[in-house]
Amino acid sequence: MAEAAIRKQLIMAKSDSFNVVTGGAGFIGSHLTRALLRRGGRVRVIDNFSTGKRENMAELMEQFPDTLELCEHDIRDLEGLQKLFSGGEVIFHHAAIPSVQKSVENPLESNSANVEGTLKVLIAARYSSARKVIYAASSSVYGNSEELPKHEGMKPQPMSPYAIDKYAGELYCKAFSDIYKLPTLSLRYFNIFGPHQDPDSPYAAVIPRFIARMLAGKPPVIYDDGEQSRDFTFVHNAVIANLKASESKASGISMNIACGDRFSLNEVVRLLNEILGTSLKPVYEPSRLGDVRHSQADVSLAESAIGFLPEVGFREGLRRTVEWFQKKTLD
């Protein structure tokens, strides 16, 4: 074994505790990992790099060589997962195939990663005596209900295999809290965006895809008429929610994590044109299977349960995201 790897293992072993981030090389997971490290904690990232990016870890490994451990591992390998969780305090579970369209194309693989994977994370956390599991859930569980804003008392109406997967994960989390007394919280993210989000994947989220095309002087592509709306949530808000959830006494519940506002895709293009000083008009294409029409969150439960309030609004988050993409383009 290399000397650096031995030194890292010894450091982790000497630590009283450390936190685990599954999917820590992914978009949200890497932001959360950075925040945990900046707070002075030790973090073990588990990722099989099926969707996570090694480049998201490279900078962090350089900045925090003594407190960050990166383990390339698939969460569906339960035996290995239990070993990696041993000594872990809070398990932040973000490992997933996070795509509605990919789940429509390959529901078996989506179910395997998102449902089987989550169940094995919970089993491993239980037997490793973790203090808490924070699960990255999704607003897609609400489906196409016309009721706005979406609140946790609504009946789930998942419209895609991905949405079903994520809701099944919530149910498993609640069951493990009720039956095995493993504290869990499920955070229903609403359209998280920000720096480090991949615009090149065919399953890319809309905001990085828009920004990348508009920076290249190309018109953004909108599926449907552009009047569909989303509660776009800057990634910093998701990180804050995870930190507050890990410190709270709340358990066994699901809660919305968002800004409580909504913007249409046409409005997003207009705001991006303002920020970039451009006048690019979108190209419209037919709608896609599994997409919901409108989404907006009621975040009052998260406020009362864990003290969450969004700190960065949509326009400011969009400006910061554009700045990051512009800098990356220059680099």
ZILINVEN-V186683 format. One record per residue. N is the residue number from 1. SS is DSSP state (~ for helix, > for strand, _ for the rest). PHI is phi in whole degrees, -180 to 180 (NA if undefined). NEAR is the number of other C-alpha atoms within 10 Angstrom. Layout:
N,SS,PHI,NEAR
N,SS,PHI,NEAR
This chain:
1,_,NA,5
2,_,-63,6
3,~,-59,8
4,~,-62,11
5,~,-67,11
6,~,-63,11
7,~,-61,12
8,~,-65,17
9,~,-64,13
10,~,-66,12
11,~,-62,15
12,~,-64,20
13,~,-67,12
14,~,-76,9
15,_,-67,12
16,_,-62,10
17,_,-161,15
18,>,-151,21
19,>,-102,23
20,>,-116,26
21,>,-121,26
22,>,-79,26
23,_,69,30
24,_,-70,31
25,_,-91,30
26,_,-81,28
27,~,-61,22
28,~,-70,24
29,~,-59,26
30,~,-70,24
31,~,-64,20
32,~,-65,25
33,~,-58,28
34,~,-60,20
35,~,-65,16
36,~,-64,21
37,~,-67,17
38,~,-67,12
39,_,-79,8
40,_,94,10
41,_,-88,15
42,_,-100,24
43,>,-133,26
44,>,-112,22
45,>,-94,24
46,>,-119,25
47,>,-155,26
48,_,-98,17
49,_,62,16
50,_,-73,13
51,_,-127,17
52,_,-69,22
53,_,-114,20
54,~,-62,12
55,~,-65,12
56,~,-67,19
57,~,-92,20
58,~,-57,11
59,~,-65,12
60,~,-68,16
61,~,-62,15
62,~,-74,10
63,~,-77,14
64,_,-129,16
65,_,-66,12
66,_,-98,17
67,_,-123,19
68,>,-116,26
69,>,-119,20
70,>,-108,16
71,>,-120,14
72,>,-82,13
73,_,-160,17
74,_,-93,19
75,_,-66,28
76,_,-80,18
77,_,-88,12
78,~,-65,17
79,~,-60,11
80,~,-67,13
81,~,-64,20
82,~,-61,20
83,~,-66,13
84,~,-71,20
85,~,-80,25
86,_,-58,17
87,_,91,21
88,>,-73,23
89,>,-92,21
90,>,-114,24
91,>,-103,25
92,>,-96,28
93,>,-98,24
94,_,-117,26
95,_,-65,30
96,_,-175,26
97,_,-101,20
98,_,-89,21
99,_,-149,17
100,~,-63,22
101,~,-64,19
102,~,-66,17
103,~,-69,21
104,~,-67,15
105,~,-77,11
106,_,-142,13
107,~,-64,16
108,~,-65,12
109,~,-67,14
110,~,-62,25
111,~,-64,21
112,~,-61,15
113,~,-71,19
114,~,-89,26
115,~,-98,23
116,~,-58,17
117,~,-61,22
118,~,-66,28
119,~,-60,20
120,~,-70,18
121,~,-61,26
122,~,-66,26
123,~,-62,17
124,~,-63,23
125,~,-64,25
126,~,-61,21
127,~,-78,13
128,_,-95,18
129,_,63,15
130,_,-62,21
131,_,-74,17
132,>,-165,27
133,>,-120,28
134,>,-107,23
135,>,-106,27
136,>,-80,24
137,>,-92,26
138,>,-145,26
139,~,-68,27
140,~,-63,26
141,~,-64,23
142,~,-78,23
143,_,66,22
144,_,-103,17
145,_,-57,17
146,_,-79,12
147,_,-70,12
148,_,-134,11
149,_,-76,16
150,>,-73,20
151,_,-131,18
152,_,-69,18
153,_,-82,7
154,_,-73,11
155,_,-73,11
156,_,-61,17
157,_,-137,15
158,_,-61,21
159,_,-107,18
160,_,-136,22
161,~,-56,22
162,~,-60,29
163,~,-62,26
164,~,-63,23
165,~,-55,26
166,~,-68,28
167,~,-70,26
168,~,-59,20
169,~,-62,24
170,~,-60,27
171,~,-63,15
172,~,-64,18
173,~,-60,27
174,~,-64,22
175,~,-62,15
176,~,-68,20
177,~,-68,21
178,~,-74,14
179,~,-87,8
180,~,-102,11
181,_,60,14
182,_,-92,23
183,_,-61,23
184,>,-138,31
185,>,-140,27
186,>,-111,28
187,>,-105,24
188,>,-84,26
189,>,-73,23
190,_,-111,24
191,_,45,21
192,>,-72,20
193,>,-143,24
194,_,154,24
195,_,-57,21
196,_,77,20
197,_,-80,22
198,_,-80,20
199,_,-91,18
200,_,-93,11
201,_,-67,10
202,_,-65,11
203,_,-108,14
204,_,-62,16
205,_,-68,18
206,~,-69,17
207,~,-67,24
208,~,-63,22
209,~,-66,19
210,~,-60,22
211,~,-61,24
212,~,-61,20
213,~,-68,15
214,~,-70,21
215,~,-65,16
216,_,-87,9
217,_,79,12
218,_,-103,15
219,_,-71,19
220,_,-70,19
221,>,-103,17
222,>,-117,20
223,>,-88,16
224,_,86,16
225,_,-93,15
226,_,85,20
227,_,-88,14
228,_,-64,18
229,>,-127,19
230,>,-140,21
231,_,-90,24
232,_,-67,29
233,>,-127,26
234,>,-64,27
235,~,-60,26
236,~,-56,21
237,~,-66,22
238,~,-65,27
239,~,-63,20
240,~,-59,19
241,~,-61,25
242,~,-63,23
243,~,-64,17
244,~,-68,16
245,~,-63,26
246,~,-68,23
247,~,-94,11
248,_,-85,14
249,_,-94,13
250,_,-63,15
251,_,-158,23
252,_,75,20
253,>,-128,19
254,>,-112,23
255,>,-148,25
256,>,-76,27
257,>,-124,33
258,_,-166,31
259,_,-105,22
260,_,80,22
261,_,-135,17
262,_,-150,20
263,>,-136,17
264,>,-76,19
265,~,-65,22
266,~,-64,17
267,~,-67,14
268,~,-60,21
269,~,-62,24
270,~,-61,17
271,~,-66,15
272,~,-65,23
273,~,-62,16
274,~,-64,12
275,~,-65,14
276,~,-86,17
277,_,71,9
278,_,-117,13
279,_,-140,14
280,_,-80,17
281,_,-97,15
282,_,-70,20
283,>,-102,14
284,>,-103,14
285,>,-128,12
286,_,-59,9
287,_,-64,14
288,_,-110,11
289,_,-62,11
290,_,90,19
291,_,-78,17
292,_,-91,20
293,_,-83,17
294,>,-136,21
295,_,-148,28
296,_,-155,24
297,>,-108,25
298,_,-97,19
299,_,-105,21
300,~,-66,17
301,~,-66,17
302,~,-63,23
303,~,-65,16
304,~,-76,11
305,~,-82,16
306,~,-129,20
307,_,77,14
308,_,-83,23
309,_,-140,18
310,_,-63,19
311,_,-103,13
312,_,-124,15
313,_,-75,17
314,~,-63,20
315,~,-63,15
316,~,-66,11
317,~,-62,21
318,~,-65,25
319,~,-62,16
320,~,-64,15
321,~,-68,22
322,~,-61,22
323,~,-59,15
324,~,-65,15
325,~,-66,20
326,~,-65,15
327,~,-64,10
328,~,-63,11
329,~,-63,11
330,~,-69,7
331,_,-67,6
